[in-house]
Amino acid sequence: GKRSVLALGIAGVLFGCGFLWQWLHQPEAEPAPQEIVLSDGAQRLAFLEANGQPERAVLPQNGAAADDTYRRYLALQQAQGLPLAAHLGEAAARYTYTQNSSGQGSLCTELLLSEDQVLLGAIQYDSTAPEQFSPVLSTE
């Protein structure tokens, strides 16, 4: 009678507390990647300015690009179909986006834009090894 109802009630409370504790202590899931579609240049520029860390830069002249890392950077931009080589010596804006990972370094994405908002360069790298960069754009 009453004892079995009381026992079932206590068992239900214990089960509920255990479920609640497990739910509260489960690890956070990694957020799913999101694709952001921006229809025109004005929307793209507004997104970059709102979310990036802009830094003004002057691109080196062609003769000043003798450093091996910069040569690899130029080759990567050419492989991605970006016109960086045609804009050497010009002013540009570099936008850096950083995604922090718990217990690891930060994944950084850098976009280099000319003054008239043409994408000149795009790389990704780990903040602990920025000289080891990879492409952002797929050429397939």
C-alpha positions as CSV (number, residue, x, y, z in Angstrom):
1,G,0.0,0.0,0.0
2,K,1.4,3.3,1.3
3,R,4.9,1.9,1.7
4,S,5.2,0.8,-1.9
5,V,3.9,4.1,-3.1
6,L,6.4,5.9,-0.8
7,A,9.2,3.6,-2.1
8,L,8.3,4.2,-5.7
9,G,8.2,8.0,-5.0
10,I,11.7,7.9,-3.4
11,A,13.1,5.8,-6.3
12,G,11.6,8.3,-8.8
13,V,13.2,11.3,-7.0
14,L,16.6,9.5,-6.8
15,F,16.4,8.5,-10.5
16,G,15.4,12.1,-11.4
17,C,18.3,13.6,-9.4
18,G,20.7,11.2,-11.0
19,F,19.4,12.1,-14.5
20,L,19.6,15.8,-13.7
21,W,23.2,15.6,-12.4
22,Q,24.3,13.7,-15.5
23,W,22.6,16.2,-17.8
24,L,24.2,19.1,-16.0
25,H,27.7,17.6,-16.1
26,Q,27.8,16.4,-19.7
27,P,30.6,17.9,-21.8
28,E,29.8,20.8,-24.1
29,A,29.4,19.8,-27.7
30,E,31.5,21.6,-30.3
31,P,29.3,24.0,-32.3
32,A,28.5,22.9,-35.8
33,P,30.2,24.9,-38.6
34,Q,28.0,27.6,-40.1
35,E,28.0,28.8,-43.6
36,I,27.4,32.5,-43.9
37,V,26.0,33.7,-47.2
38,L,26.4,37.4,-48.0
39,S,24.9,38.6,-51.2
40,D,27.0,41.7,-52.1
41,G,30.2,43.5,-51.3
42,A,28.6,45.9,-48.8
43,Q,27.3,43.0,-46.7
44,R,30.7,41.2,-46.9
45,L,32.6,44.3,-45.8
46,A,30.1,45.0,-42.9
47,F,30.6,41.3,-41.8
48,L,34.4,41.6,-41.9
49,E,34.4,44.9,-40.0
50,A,32.0,43.6,-37.4
51,N,33.7,40.3,-36.8
52,G,37.4,40.6,-37.7
53,Q,40.3,42.5,-36.2
54,P,41.4,44.8,-39.1
55,E,45.0,45.8,-39.5
56,R,46.3,48.1,-42.2
57,A,49.3,46.8,-44.2
58,V,51.3,47.7,-47.2
59,L,52.2,44.8,-49.3
60,P,55.9,44.4,-50.0
61,Q,57.3,45.1,-53.5
62,N,58.0,42.0,-55.6
63,G,61.8,42.3,-55.0
64,A,61.2,42.5,-51.2
65,A,59.5,39.1,-51.3
66,A,62.7,37.1,-51.1
67,D,61.8,35.4,-47.8
68,D,60.9,31.7,-48.2
69,T,57.7,31.9,-46.1
70,Y,56.4,34.9,-48.1
71,R,57.2,33.0,-51.4
72,R,55.1,30.1,-50.1
73,Y,52.4,32.5,-49.1
74,L,52.4,34.0,-52.6
75,A,52.3,30.6,-54.2
76,L,49.4,29.5,-52.0
77,Q,47.4,32.6,-53.0
78,Q,48.1,31.9,-56.7
79,A,47.0,28.3,-56.2
80,Q,43.7,29.6,-54.6
81,G,43.1,31.8,-57.7
82,L,43.7,35.0,-55.7
83,P,45.4,38.1,-57.4
84,L,47.9,39.0,-54.6
85,A,50.9,39.1,-57.0
86,A,49.2,41.8,-59.1
87,H,48.8,44.0,-56.0
88,L,52.3,43.9,-54.5
89,G,53.3,47.4,-53.2
90,E,49.7,48.5,-52.6
91,A,47.9,49.2,-49.3
92,A,45.6,46.5,-48.0
93,A,43.6,45.5,-44.9
94,R,44.3,42.3,-43.1
95,Y,41.3,40.8,-41.1
96,T,42.2,38.1,-38.6
97,Y,39.5,35.8,-37.1
98,T,40.5,33.6,-34.2
99,Q,38.7,30.5,-32.9
100,N,39.9,29.3,-29.5
101,S,39.8,25.6,-28.7
102,S,40.0,24.4,-25.1
103,G,43.3,22.9,-24.2
104,Q,44.8,23.8,-27.6
105,G,46.1,26.8,-29.5
106,S,43.8,29.0,-31.5
107,L,42.8,28.4,-35.2
108,C,43.3,31.7,-37.1
109,T,42.0,32.7,-40.5
110,E,43.4,35.7,-42.2
111,L,41.9,37.5,-45.1
112,L,43.8,40.2,-47.0
113,L,41.7,42.7,-48.9
114,S,42.7,45.5,-51.3
115,E,41.5,49.0,-50.7
116,D,38.7,48.4,-53.2
117,Q,37.6,45.2,-51.3
118,V,39.1,42.6,-53.6
119,L,40.2,39.4,-51.8
120,L,43.9,39.1,-52.3
121,G,44.9,36.5,-49.8
122,A,43.4,33.9,-47.4
123,I,45.1,31.5,-45.1
124,Q,44.5,29.4,-41.9
125,Y,47.0,28.6,-39.3
126,D,47.4,27.5,-35.7
127,S,48.4,30.5,-33.5
128,T,51.3,28.4,-32.1
129,A,52.8,27.9,-35.6
130,P,51.7,30.7,-37.9
131,E,54.5,29.9,-40.4
132,Q,52.7,26.6,-41.1
133,F,49.6,27.9,-43.0
134,S,47.1,26.2,-45.2
135,P,44.6,27.4,-47.8
136,V,41.1,28.6,-47.0
137,L,39.5,28.4,-50.4
138,S,38.9,25.1,-52.3
139,T,39.9,25.2,-55.9
140,E,37.8,22.2,-56.9
